[in-house]
Amino acid sequence: MENNEEAKKYLSEVDSWLEDVSYFLIDLNIHSEDKIHELINNTKNVIRQNSDEKPLDVSEIIAIQQTVQDIDHFVQRRIGENERQKATVPIGKHVLPKLPYSYDALQPYISEEIMRLHHDKHHQSYVDGLNKAEKMMKEAREKNNFDLIKHWEREAAFHGSGHYLHTIFWEIMNPKGGGQPHGELLRQIQKDFGSFDHFKRHFSEAAKKVEGVGWSILVWSPRSRHLEILQAERHQFLTQWDTIPLLVLDVWEHAYYLQYKNDRNKYVDNWWNIVYWPNVENRFYKAREMQWDAF
Ligand SMILES: [Fe+2]
C-alpha cells in the first residue's frame, strides 16, 4: 500500500466483505461454532486495530490479504458442495447409479451373473428408456405436437419406475444385511402389522404372488401415517400414489431366473438374508418427516 489512505480504504472494504461473508455462511448453514467464523472475527479485530496513530504495517496487511484468499476459497468450496447437494437431473440426463458393493457381494443369495445382467443391462435399459421418453416429451412440447404423447407417457412411467425402484433395490440390499430392523421402524412395523414375522410373511407372500413380473413394496403413507405393503405389476401398475417406497423386492424373472429357475419362492425366502435394514430405517425417517393433512 502506497499510503495510509489507500490502506484504510482497502481495509474498510475487507471489513464489510467479511461481514457479508458471515451472513452468507449462516445462510449456507455454517454456524458460529464453525472455525471459519473464528477466522473471520479475528481478521476483523486486526483490521479494526488500524488507526491513524498506529497504522497496520505492510506485513500485517499482506497477512490479511492471504486470509481473505483462504476465506474466499473456503466459501467457494462450500457453495460447490451446496449446489451438488441440491443437484437436479436435467431432462434426459439420468445415469445408472454404481452398485454400492461388488457384483459378487450378495452371493450365495444372488449370483454374480444375475447382478451383472440385472444392473448393467436391465437397469441401464430403464435409464436409457426414461431419458428417451423425457427428451421426446420435451420435443412434443416444443413442437406443440402431442400425437404420440400417450406412448411417451407410458414409456416415462415404465422406465421411470424401473429406474427409481432399481435404484432403491440396490441400496436396500447389502452383504452385511439380514436380521430385523431396529428402533422406530421396528416399532412401526409391529404397530401396523402385529409383529415383524407377520410383516415378513405378508411381504413375502405379496412377492411370491405378484401376477407375472413386478415388485413387492413396503411404503410409508404420509397421509394415513402408517406402513403398507403393495404389489406392483411390471414396475408401474398397482401403484398407490402419494406413498413412499421403503423396502422393495424385484420379482421380475431377470432378478432370479438364472439361479433359481422358476422357484421364485426360494429366491424370496433367501432374499431376507441380504436386506440392509439401516438403509430402510434411514428411508423411513426421511419419509416420515413429510406429513400431509390426514384424510
Ligand atoms: Fe429388475
py3Dmol code that shows the C-alpha trace and the ligand (Angstrom):
import py3Dmol

protein = """\
ATOM      1  CA  MET A   1       0.000   0.000   0.000  1.00  0.00           C
ATOM      2  CA  GLU A   2       1.421   3.312  -1.083  1.00  0.00           C
ATOM      3  CA  ASN A   3      -0.055   5.411   1.657  1.00  0.00           C
ATOM      4  CA  ASN A   4      -2.237   5.132   4.684  1.00  0.00           C
ATOM      5  CA  GLU A   5      -5.391   6.373   2.894  1.00  0.00           C
ATOM      6  CA  GLU A   6      -5.241   3.573   0.369  1.00  0.00           C
ATOM      7  CA  ALA A   7      -4.661   1.031   3.134  1.00  0.00           C
ATOM      8  CA  LYS A   8      -7.599   2.419   5.084  1.00  0.00           C
ATOM      9  CA  LYS A   9      -9.890   2.112   2.050  1.00  0.00           C
ATOM     10  CA  TYR A  10      -8.772  -1.442   1.362  1.00  0.00           C
ATOM     11  CA  LEU A  11      -9.218  -2.500   5.000  1.00  0.00           C
ATOM     12  CA  SER A  12     -12.680  -0.997   5.195  1.00  0.00           C
ATOM     13  CA  GLU A  13     -13.700  -2.913   2.049  1.00  0.00           C
ATOM     14  CA  VAL A  14     -12.358  -6.136   3.511  1.00  0.00           C
ATOM     15  CA  ASP A  15     -14.199  -5.407   6.748  1.00  0.00           C
ATOM     16  CA  SER A  16     -17.578  -5.074   5.031  1.00  0.00           C
ATOM     17  CA  TRP A  17     -16.858  -8.083   2.778  1.00  0.00           C
ATOM     18  CA  LEU A  18     -16.173 -10.177   5.891  1.00  0.00           C
ATOM     19  CA  GLU A  19     -19.467  -9.000   7.363  1.00  0.00           C
ATOM     20  CA  ASP A  20     -21.315 -10.156   4.216  1.00  0.00           C
ATOM     21  CA  VAL A  21     -19.467 -13.478   4.228  1.00  0.00           C
ATOM     22  CA  SER A  22     -20.549 -14.118   7.847  1.00  0.00           C
ATOM     23  CA  TYR A  23     -24.221 -13.760   6.939  1.00  0.00           C
ATOM     24  CA  PHE A  24     -23.770 -15.738   3.763  1.00  0.00           C
ATOM     25  CA  LEU A  25     -22.167 -18.618   5.692  1.00  0.00           C
ATOM     26  CA  ILE A  26     -25.107 -18.688   8.090  1.00  0.00           C
ATOM     27  CA  ASP A  27     -27.392 -18.929   5.038  1.00  0.00           C
ATOM     28  CA  LEU A  28     -25.326 -21.930   3.955  1.00  0.00           C
ATOM     29  CA  ASN A  29     -25.992 -23.427   7.400  1.00  0.00           C
ATOM     30  CA  ILE A  30     -22.450 -22.865   8.612  1.00  0.00           C
ATOM     31  CA  HIS A  31     -22.998 -21.541  12.114  1.00  0.00           C
ATOM     32  CA  SER A  32     -20.997 -19.601  14.642  1.00  0.00           C
ATOM     33  CA  GLU A  33     -19.375 -22.663  16.154  1.00  0.00           C
ATOM     34  CA  ASP A  34     -17.565 -23.358  12.874  1.00  0.00           C
ATOM     35  CA  LYS A  35     -13.873 -22.372  12.830  1.00  0.00           C
ATOM     36  CA  ILE A  36     -14.317 -20.184   9.758  1.00  0.00           C
ATOM     37  CA  HIS A  37     -16.286 -17.637  11.829  1.00  0.00           C
ATOM     38  CA  GLU A  38     -13.412 -17.509  14.324  1.00  0.00           C
ATOM     39  CA  LEU A  39     -11.028 -16.725  11.463  1.00  0.00           C
ATOM     40  CA  ILE A  40     -13.356 -14.002  10.162  1.00  0.00           C
ATOM     41  CA  ASN A  41     -13.738 -12.414  13.604  1.00  0.00           C
ATOM     42  CA  ASN A  42     -10.020 -12.476  14.287  1.00  0.00           C
ATOM     43  CA  THR A  43      -9.354 -10.809  10.928  1.00  0.00           C
ATOM     44  CA  LYS A  44     -11.966  -8.147  11.673  1.00  0.00           C
ATOM     45  CA  ASN A  45     -10.335  -7.465  15.025  1.00  0.00           C
ATOM     46  CA  VAL A  46      -6.942  -6.974  13.379  1.00  0.00           C
ATOM     47  CA  ILE A  47      -8.458  -4.603  10.801  1.00  0.00           C
ATOM     48  CA  ARG A  48     -10.149  -2.534  13.499  1.00  0.00           C
ATOM     49  CA  GLN A  49      -6.837  -2.021  15.275  1.00  0.00           C
ATOM     50  CA  ASN A  50      -5.743   0.077  12.293  1.00  0.00           C
ATOM     51  CA  SER A  51      -5.724   3.751  13.231  1.00  0.00           C
ATOM     52  CA  ASP A  52      -4.082   6.986  12.133  1.00  0.00           C
ATOM     53  CA  GLU A  53      -1.857   6.934  15.186  1.00  0.00           C
ATOM     54  CA  LYS A  54      -0.864   3.304  14.775  1.00  0.00           C
ATOM     55  CA  PRO A  55      -1.426   2.082  11.191  1.00  0.00           C
ATOM     56  CA  LEU A  56      -1.018  -1.609  10.357  1.00  0.00           C
ATOM     57  CA  ASP A  57       2.354  -2.334   8.766  1.00  0.00           C
ATOM     58  CA  VAL A  58       2.846  -3.922   5.352  1.00  0.00           C
ATOM     59  CA  SER A  59       3.400  -7.426   6.673  1.00  0.00           C
ATOM     60  CA  GLU A  60       0.128  -7.264   8.641  1.00  0.00           C
ATOM     61  CA  ILE A  61      -1.768  -6.126   5.541  1.00  0.00           C
ATOM     62  CA  ILE A  62      -0.204  -8.901   3.435  1.00  0.00           C
ATOM     63  CA  ALA A  63      -1.307 -11.402   6.107  1.00  0.00           C
ATOM     64  CA  ILE A  64      -4.864 -10.046   5.853  1.00  0.00           C
ATOM     65  CA  GLN A  65      -4.774 -10.426   2.045  1.00  0.00           C
ATOM     66  CA  GLN A  66      -3.707 -14.043   2.473  1.00  0.00           C
ATOM     67  CA  THR A  67      -6.534 -14.699   4.939  1.00  0.00           C
ATOM     68  CA  VAL A  68      -9.073 -13.100   2.590  1.00  0.00           C
ATOM     69  CA  GLN A  69      -7.967 -15.544  -0.117  1.00  0.00           C
ATOM     70  CA  ASP A  70      -8.272 -18.512   2.259  1.00  0.00           C
ATOM     71  CA  ILE A  71     -11.772 -17.461   3.326  1.00  0.00           C
ATOM     72  CA  ASP A  72     -12.775 -16.945  -0.305  1.00  0.00           C
ATOM     73  CA  HIS A  73     -11.571 -20.459  -1.231  1.00  0.00           C
ATOM     74  CA  PHE A  74     -13.474 -21.914   1.718  1.00  0.00           C
ATOM     75  CA  VAL A  75     -16.689 -20.156   0.673  1.00  0.00           C
ATOM     76  CA  GLN A  76     -16.326 -21.209  -2.977  1.00  0.00           C
ATOM     77  CA  ARG A  77     -15.812 -24.811  -1.910  1.00  0.00           C
ATOM     78  CA  ARG A  78     -18.881 -24.784   0.334  1.00  0.00           C
ATOM     79  CA  ILE A  79     -21.036 -23.201  -2.384  1.00  0.00           C
ATOM     80  CA  GLY A  80     -19.934 -26.021  -4.701  1.00  0.00           C
ATOM     81  CA  GLU A  81     -20.880 -28.671  -2.113  1.00  0.00           C
ATOM     82  CA  ASN A  82     -24.219 -26.994  -1.514  1.00  0.00           C
ATOM     83  CA  GLU A  83     -25.012 -26.908  -5.226  1.00  0.00           C
ATOM     84  CA  ARG A  84     -24.098 -30.565  -5.617  1.00  0.00           C
ATOM     85  CA  GLN A  85     -26.442 -31.479  -2.766  1.00  0.00           C
ATOM     86  CA  LYS A  86     -29.274 -29.631  -4.473  1.00  0.00           C
ATOM     87  CA  ALA A  87     -28.351 -31.154  -7.826  1.00  0.00           C
ATOM     88  CA  THR A  88     -31.235 -31.908 -10.120  1.00  0.00           C
ATOM     89  CA  VAL A  89     -31.241 -34.254 -13.079  1.00  0.00           C
ATOM     90  CA  PRO A  90     -31.690 -32.264 -16.289  1.00  0.00           C
ATOM     91  CA  ILE A  91     -34.238 -33.599 -18.790  1.00  0.00           C
ATOM     92  CA  GLY A  92     -32.985 -36.802 -20.408  1.00  0.00           C
ATOM     93  CA  LYS A  93     -29.805 -36.946 -18.293  1.00  0.00           C
ATOM     94  CA  HIS A  94     -30.433 -39.771 -15.843  1.00  0.00           C
ATOM     95  CA  VAL A  95     -27.446 -42.030 -15.213  1.00  0.00           C
ATOM     96  CA  LEU A  96     -27.052 -45.581 -13.934  1.00  0.00           C
ATOM     97  CA  PRO A  97     -26.018 -45.428 -10.256  1.00  0.00           C
ATOM     98  CA  LYS A  98     -22.998 -47.537  -9.285  1.00  0.00           C
ATOM     99  CA  LEU A  99     -23.679 -50.625  -7.170  1.00  0.00           C
ATOM    100  CA  PRO A 100     -22.731 -49.872  -3.541  1.00  0.00           C
ATOM    101  CA  TYR A 101     -20.851 -53.254  -3.375  1.00  0.00           C
ATOM    102  CA  SER A 102     -19.169 -55.659  -5.788  1.00  0.00           C
ATOM    103  CA  TYR A 103     -21.145 -57.825  -8.222  1.00  0.00           C
ATOM    104  CA  ASP A 104     -20.394 -60.991  -6.255  1.00  0.00           C
ATOM    105  CA  ALA A 105     -21.072 -59.457  -2.813  1.00  0.00           C
ATOM    106  CA  LEU A 106     -24.614 -60.836  -2.433  1.00  0.00           C
ATOM    107  CA  GLN A 107     -23.646 -64.460  -3.128  1.00  0.00           C
ATOM    108  CA  PRO A 108     -24.814 -67.089  -2.383  1.00  0.00           C
ATOM    109  CA  TYR A 109     -28.263 -65.464  -2.276  1.00  0.00           C
ATOM    110  CA  ILE A 110     -27.942 -63.607  -5.584  1.00  0.00           C
ATOM    111  CA  SER A 111     -25.287 -64.744  -8.043  1.00  0.00           C
ATOM    112  CA  GLU A 112     -22.681 -62.504  -9.651  1.00  0.00           C
ATOM    113  CA  GLU A 113     -24.040 -63.353 -13.111  1.00  0.00           C
ATOM    114  CA  ILE A 114     -27.529 -62.108 -12.183  1.00  0.00           C
ATOM    115  CA  MET A 115     -26.161 -58.920 -10.636  1.00  0.00           C
ATOM    116  CA  ARG A 116     -24.087 -58.106 -13.741  1.00  0.00           C
ATOM    117  CA  LEU A 117     -27.002 -58.624 -16.120  1.00  0.00           C
ATOM    118  CA  HIS A 118     -29.586 -57.070 -13.813  1.00  0.00           C
ATOM    119  CA  HIS A 119     -27.588 -53.926 -13.087  1.00  0.00           C
ATOM    120  CA  ASP A 120     -25.545 -53.382 -16.267  1.00  0.00           C
ATOM    121  CA  LYS A 121     -28.147 -54.430 -18.837  1.00  0.00           C
ATOM    122  CA  HIS A 122     -31.655 -54.263 -17.381  1.00  0.00           C
ATOM    123  CA  HIS A 123     -31.284 -51.212 -15.171  1.00  0.00           C
ATOM    124  CA  GLN A 124     -29.283 -49.426 -17.889  1.00  0.00           C
ATOM    125  CA  SER A 125     -32.124 -50.006 -20.335  1.00  0.00           C
ATOM    126  CA  TYR A 126     -34.582 -48.326 -17.939  1.00  0.00           C
ATOM    127  CA  VAL A 127     -32.250 -45.344 -17.629  1.00  0.00           C
ATOM    128  CA  ASP A 128     -31.952 -45.125 -21.423  1.00  0.00           C
ATOM    129  CA  GLY A 129     -35.715 -45.549 -21.879  1.00  0.00           C
ATOM    130  CA  LEU A 130     -36.517 -42.834 -19.334  1.00  0.00           C
ATOM    131  CA  ASN A 131     -34.044 -40.411 -20.930  1.00  0.00           C
ATOM    132  CA  LYS A 132     -35.539 -41.059 -24.355  1.00  0.00           C
ATOM    133  CA  ALA A 133     -39.112 -40.560 -23.080  1.00  0.00           C
ATOM    134  CA  GLU A 134     -38.184 -37.295 -21.335  1.00  0.00           C
ATOM    135  CA  LYS A 135     -36.477 -35.955 -24.445  1.00  0.00           C
ATOM    136  CA  MET A 136     -39.384 -36.935 -26.702  1.00  0.00           C
ATOM    137  CA  MET A 137     -41.903 -35.267 -24.367  1.00  0.00           C
ATOM    138  CA  LYS A 138     -39.762 -32.121 -24.364  1.00  0.00           C
ATOM    139  CA  GLU A 139     -39.725 -32.218 -28.151  1.00  0.00           C
ATOM    140  CA  ALA A 140     -43.514 -32.649 -28.183  1.00  0.00           C
ATOM    141  CA  ARG A 141     -43.897 -29.525 -26.029  1.00  0.00           C
ATOM    142  CA  GLU A 142     -41.524 -27.520 -28.201  1.00  0.00           C
ATOM    143  CA  LYS A 143     -43.200 -28.573 -31.450  1.00  0.00           C
ATOM    144  CA  ASN A 144     -46.656 -28.424 -29.912  1.00  0.00           C
ATOM    145  CA  ASN A 145     -47.283 -31.889 -31.356  1.00  0.00           C
ATOM    146  CA  PHE A 146     -48.791 -34.306 -28.858  1.00  0.00           C
ATOM    147  CA  ASP A 147     -49.860 -37.056 -31.288  1.00  0.00           C
ATOM    148  CA  LEU A 148     -47.607 -39.642 -29.587  1.00  0.00           C
ATOM    149  CA  ILE A 149     -47.869 -38.327 -26.045  1.00  0.00           C
ATOM    150  CA  LYS A 150     -49.758 -41.360 -24.737  1.00  0.00           C
ATOM    151  CA  HIS A 151     -46.910 -43.594 -25.867  1.00  0.00           C
ATOM    152  CA  TRP A 152     -44.169 -41.433 -24.292  1.00  0.00           C
ATOM    153  CA  GLU A 153     -46.107 -41.014 -21.041  1.00  0.00           C
ATOM    154  CA  ARG A 154     -46.299 -44.819 -20.821  1.00  0.00           C
ATOM    155  CA  GLU A 155     -42.608 -45.106 -21.572  1.00  0.00           C
ATOM    156  CA  ALA A 156     -41.782 -42.476 -18.926  1.00  0.00           C
ATOM    157  CA  ALA A 157     -43.889 -44.308 -16.314  1.00  0.00           C
ATOM    158  CA  PHE A 158     -42.473 -47.748 -17.172  1.00  0.00           C
ATOM    159  CA  HIS A 159     -38.792 -46.819 -17.455  1.00  0.00           C
ATOM    160  CA  GLY A 160     -39.002 -44.152 -14.737  1.00  0.00           C
ATOM    161  CA  SER A 161     -40.489 -46.579 -12.225  1.00  0.00           C
ATOM    162  CA  GLY A 162     -37.943 -49.187 -13.369  1.00  0.00           C
ATOM    163  CA  HIS A 163     -35.058 -46.777 -12.821  1.00  0.00           C
ATOM    164  CA  TYR A 164     -36.213 -45.453  -9.430  1.00  0.00           C
ATOM    165  CA  LEU A 165     -37.211 -48.837  -7.996  1.00  0.00           C
ATOM    166  CA  HIS A 166     -33.929 -50.482  -9.035  1.00  0.00           C
ATOM    167  CA  THR A 167     -32.002 -47.569  -7.527  1.00  0.00           C
ATOM    168  CA  ILE A 168     -33.719 -48.270  -4.185  1.00  0.00           C
ATOM    169  CA  PHE A 169     -33.348 -52.041  -4.640  1.00  0.00           C
ATOM    170  CA  TRP A 170     -29.514 -51.925  -4.863  1.00  0.00           C
ATOM    171  CA  GLU A 171     -29.340 -49.763  -1.757  1.00  0.00           C
ATOM    172  CA  ILE A 172     -31.693 -51.754   0.463  1.00  0.00           C
ATOM    173  CA  MET A 173     -29.545 -54.888  -0.044  1.00  0.00           C
ATOM    174  CA  ASN A 174     -26.103 -55.457   1.380  1.00  0.00           C
ATOM    175  CA  PRO A 175     -23.811 -58.389   2.244  1.00  0.00           C
ATOM    176  CA  LYS A 176     -23.995 -57.115   5.852  1.00  0.00           C
ATOM    177  CA  GLY A 177     -27.806 -57.356   5.728  1.00  0.00           C
ATOM    178  CA  GLY A 178     -30.323 -59.756   7.235  1.00  0.00           C
ATOM    179  CA  GLY A 179     -31.964 -59.872  10.650  1.00  0.00           C
ATOM    180  CA  GLN A 180     -34.511 -57.294  11.718  1.00  0.00           C
ATOM    181  CA  PRO A 181     -34.737 -53.520  11.652  1.00  0.00           C
ATOM    182  CA  HIS A 182     -34.237 -51.619  14.904  1.00  0.00           C
ATOM    183  CA  GLY A 183     -35.772 -48.747  16.785  1.00  0.00           C
ATOM    184  CA  GLU A 184     -38.718 -46.840  15.448  1.00  0.00           C
ATOM    185  CA  LEU A 185     -39.071 -48.712  12.162  1.00  0.00           C
ATOM    186  CA  LEU A 186     -39.338 -51.972  14.070  1.00  0.00           C
ATOM    187  CA  ARG A 187     -41.917 -50.428  16.431  1.00  0.00           C
ATOM    188  CA  GLN A 188     -43.903 -49.051  13.478  1.00  0.00           C
ATOM    189  CA  ILE A 189     -43.836 -52.489  11.776  1.00  0.00           C
ATOM    190  CA  GLN A 190     -45.081 -54.106  14.999  1.00  0.00           C
ATOM    191  CA  LYS A 191     -47.815 -51.490  15.316  1.00  0.00           C
ATOM    192  CA  ASP A 192     -49.014 -51.739  11.716  1.00  0.00           C
ATOM    193  CA  PHE A 193     -48.559 -55.487  11.064  1.00  0.00           C
ATOM    194  CA  GLY A 194     -48.738 -57.090  14.503  1.00  0.00           C
ATOM    195  CA  SER A 195     -45.131 -58.337  14.565  1.00  0.00           C
ATOM    196  CA  PHE A 196     -42.028 -58.485  12.404  1.00  0.00           C
ATOM    197  CA  ASP A 197     -42.853 -62.097  11.480  1.00  0.00           C
ATOM    198  CA  HIS A 198     -46.362 -61.142  10.359  1.00  0.00           C
ATOM    199  CA  PHE A 199     -44.892 -58.349   8.260  1.00  0.00           C
ATOM    200  CA  LYS A 200     -42.255 -60.638   6.735  1.00  0.00           C
ATOM    201  CA  ARG A 201     -44.815 -63.304   5.827  1.00  0.00           C
ATOM    202  CA  HIS A 202     -47.170 -60.734   4.300  1.00  0.00           C
ATOM    203  CA  PHE A 203     -44.346 -59.109   2.290  1.00  0.00           C
ATOM    204  CA  SER A 204     -43.016 -62.487   1.082  1.00  0.00           C
ATOM    205  CA  GLU A 205     -46.480 -63.729   0.062  1.00  0.00           C
ATOM    206  CA  ALA A 206     -47.118 -60.480  -1.803  1.00  0.00           C
ATOM    207  CA  ALA A 207     -43.798 -61.027  -3.645  1.00  0.00           C
ATOM    208  CA  LYS A 208     -44.482 -64.670  -4.438  1.00  0.00           C
ATOM    209  CA  LYS A 209     -47.965 -63.896  -5.729  1.00  0.00           C
ATOM    210  CA  VAL A 210     -47.244 -60.923  -7.969  1.00  0.00           C
ATOM    211  CA  GLU A 211     -49.053 -61.806 -11.180  1.00  0.00           C
ATOM    212  CA  GLY A 212     -46.355 -62.081 -13.856  1.00  0.00           C
ATOM    213  CA  VAL A 213     -43.441 -59.711 -13.279  1.00  0.00           C
ATOM    214  CA  GLY A 214     -43.223 -56.949 -10.717  1.00  0.00           C
ATOM    215  CA  TRP A 215     -42.330 -55.981  -7.193  1.00  0.00           C
ATOM    216  CA  SER A 216     -43.262 -56.281  -3.548  1.00  0.00           C
ATOM    217  CA  ILE A 217     -43.011 -52.866  -1.899  1.00  0.00           C
ATOM    218  CA  LEU A 218     -43.183 -51.571   1.670  1.00  0.00           C
ATOM    219  CA  VAL A 219     -44.391 -47.983   1.622  1.00  0.00           C
ATOM    220  CA  TRP A 220     -44.968 -45.191   4.107  1.00  0.00           C
ATOM    221  CA  SER A 221     -48.101 -43.139   3.694  1.00  0.00           C
ATOM    222  CA  PRO A 222     -47.571 -39.512   4.805  1.00  0.00           C
ATOM    223  CA  ARG A 223     -51.346 -39.057   4.850  1.00  0.00           C
ATOM    224  CA  SER A 224     -52.577 -42.018   6.880  1.00  0.00           C
ATOM    225  CA  ARG A 225     -49.193 -42.132   8.653  1.00  0.00           C
ATOM    226  CA  HIS A 226     -48.824 -45.870   8.561  1.00  0.00           C
ATOM    227  CA  LEU A 227     -46.879 -48.506   6.670  1.00  0.00           C
ATOM    228  CA  GLU A 228     -48.456 -50.546   3.891  1.00  0.00           C
ATOM    229  CA  ILE A 229     -47.350 -53.417   1.676  1.00  0.00           C
ATOM    230  CA  LEU A 230     -48.152 -53.132  -2.018  1.00  0.00           C
ATOM    231  CA  GLN A 231     -47.501 -55.176  -5.115  1.00  0.00           C
ATOM    232  CA  ALA A 232     -46.523 -53.611  -8.395  1.00  0.00           C
ATOM    233  CA  GLU A 233     -47.173 -55.414 -11.654  1.00  0.00           C
ATOM    234  CA  ARG A 234     -44.360 -54.669 -14.122  1.00  0.00           C
ATOM    235  CA  HIS A 235     -42.940 -51.540 -12.426  1.00  0.00           C
ATOM    236  CA  GLN A 236     -45.718 -49.051 -12.539  1.00  0.00           C
ATOM    237  CA  PHE A 237     -49.084 -50.835 -12.271  1.00  0.00           C
ATOM    238  CA  LEU A 238     -50.982 -51.130  -8.978  1.00  0.00           C
ATOM    239  CA  THR A 239     -49.017 -48.209  -7.590  1.00  0.00           C
ATOM    240  CA  GLN A 240     -50.610 -46.399  -4.669  1.00  0.00           C
ATOM    241  CA  TRP A 241     -49.731 -42.831  -5.458  1.00  0.00           C
ATOM    242  CA  ASP A 242     -48.772 -40.447  -2.665  1.00  0.00           C
ATOM    243  CA  THR A 243     -46.824 -43.059  -0.742  1.00  0.00           C
ATOM    244  CA  ILE A 244     -43.091 -43.512  -0.325  1.00  0.00           C
ATOM    245  CA  PRO A 245     -41.428 -46.856  -1.042  1.00  0.00           C
ATOM    246  CA  LEU A 246     -39.175 -48.025   1.795  1.00  0.00           C
ATOM    247  CA  LEU A 247     -38.312 -51.655   1.017  1.00  0.00           C
ATOM    248  CA  VAL A 248     -38.611 -53.096  -2.491  1.00  0.00           C
ATOM    249  CA  LEU A 249     -38.193 -56.633  -3.801  1.00  0.00           C
ATOM    250  CA  ASP A 250     -37.715 -57.223  -7.526  1.00  0.00           C
ATOM    251  CA  VAL A 251     -39.540 -60.380  -8.626  1.00  0.00           C
ATOM    252  CA  TRP A 252     -39.011 -59.962 -12.341  1.00  0.00           C
ATOM    253  CA  GLU A 253     -37.538 -63.192 -13.744  1.00  0.00           C
ATOM    254  CA  HIS A 254     -34.304 -61.342 -14.621  1.00  0.00           C
ATOM    255  CA  ALA A 255     -33.787 -60.897 -10.862  1.00  0.00           C
ATOM    256  CA  TYR A 256     -33.571 -64.632 -10.082  1.00  0.00           C
ATOM    257  CA  TYR A 257     -34.198 -66.994 -13.015  1.00  0.00           C
ATOM    258  CA  LEU A 258     -30.549 -67.786 -13.852  1.00  0.00           C
ATOM    259  CA  GLN A 259     -30.018 -69.007 -10.304  1.00  0.00           C
ATOM    260  CA  TYR A 260     -33.427 -70.104  -9.030  1.00  0.00           C
ATOM    261  CA  LYS A 261     -35.191 -71.035 -12.321  1.00  0.00           C
ATOM    262  CA  ASN A 262     -38.950 -70.938 -11.638  1.00  0.00           C
ATOM    263  CA  ASP A 263     -38.535 -71.194  -7.852  1.00  0.00           C
ATOM    264  CA  ARG A 264     -39.433 -67.608  -7.060  1.00  0.00           C
ATOM    265  CA  ASN A 265     -40.431 -68.635  -3.536  1.00  0.00           C
ATOM    266  CA  LYS A 266     -36.908 -69.802  -2.682  1.00  0.00           C
ATOM    267  CA  TYR A 267     -35.460 -66.547  -4.039  1.00  0.00           C
ATOM    268  CA  VAL A 268     -37.890 -64.529  -1.895  1.00  0.00           C
ATOM    269  CA  ASP A 269     -37.134 -66.567   1.238  1.00  0.00           C
ATOM    270  CA  ASN A 270     -33.360 -66.287   0.720  1.00  0.00           C
ATOM    271  CA  TRP A 271     -33.505 -62.596  -0.097  1.00  0.00           C
ATOM    272  CA  TRP A 272     -34.209 -61.643   3.529  1.00  0.00           C
ATOM    273  CA  ASN A 273     -30.576 -62.552   4.340  1.00  0.00           C
ATOM    274  CA  ILE A 274     -29.326 -59.519   2.431  1.00  0.00           C
ATOM    275  CA  VAL A 275     -31.944 -56.910   3.342  1.00  0.00           C
ATOM    276  CA  TYR A 276     -29.972 -53.951   4.630  1.00  0.00           C
ATOM    277  CA  TRP A 277     -32.172 -52.537   7.386  1.00  0.00           C
ATOM    278  CA  PRO A 278     -30.059 -49.452   8.232  1.00  0.00           C
ATOM    279  CA  ASN A 279     -30.818 -48.138   4.742  1.00  0.00           C
ATOM    280  CA  VAL A 280     -34.532 -48.919   5.091  1.00  0.00           C
ATOM    281  CA  GLU A 281     -34.603 -47.219   8.508  1.00  0.00           C
ATOM    282  CA  ASN A 282     -32.979 -44.143   7.007  1.00  0.00           C
ATOM    283  CA  ARG A 283     -35.573 -44.044   4.212  1.00  0.00           C
ATOM    284  CA  PHE A 284     -38.321 -44.396   6.850  1.00  0.00           C
ATOM    285  CA  TYR A 285     -37.045 -41.486   8.983  1.00  0.00           C
ATOM    286  CA  LYS A 286     -36.718 -39.215   5.967  1.00  0.00           C
ATOM    287  CA  ALA A 287     -40.125 -40.243   4.575  1.00  0.00           C
ATOM    288  CA  ARG A 288     -41.796 -39.709   7.932  1.00  0.00           C
ATOM    289  CA  GLU A 289     -40.731 -36.063   8.010  1.00  0.00           C
ATOM    290  CA  MET A 290     -43.255 -35.477   5.240  1.00  0.00           C
ATOM    291  CA  GLN A 291     -46.781 -35.046   6.510  1.00  0.00           C
ATOM    292  CA  TRP A 292     -49.966 -34.276   4.606  1.00  0.00           C
ATOM    293  CA  ASP A 293     -53.338 -33.412   6.118  1.00  0.00           C
ATOM    294  CA  ALA A 294     -54.988 -36.658   7.194  1.00  0.00           C
ATOM    295  CA  PHE A 295     -57.972 -37.690   5.082  1.00  0.00           C
TER     296      PHE A 295
END
"""
ligand_1 = """\
1
LIG
Fe -35.176 -55.820 -12.092
"""
view = py3Dmol.view(width=600, height=400)
view.addModel(protein, "pdb")
view.setStyle({"model": 0}, {"cartoon": {"style": "trace"}})
view.addModel(ligand_1, "xyz")
view.setStyle({"model": 1}, {"stick": {}})
view.zoomTo()
view.show()
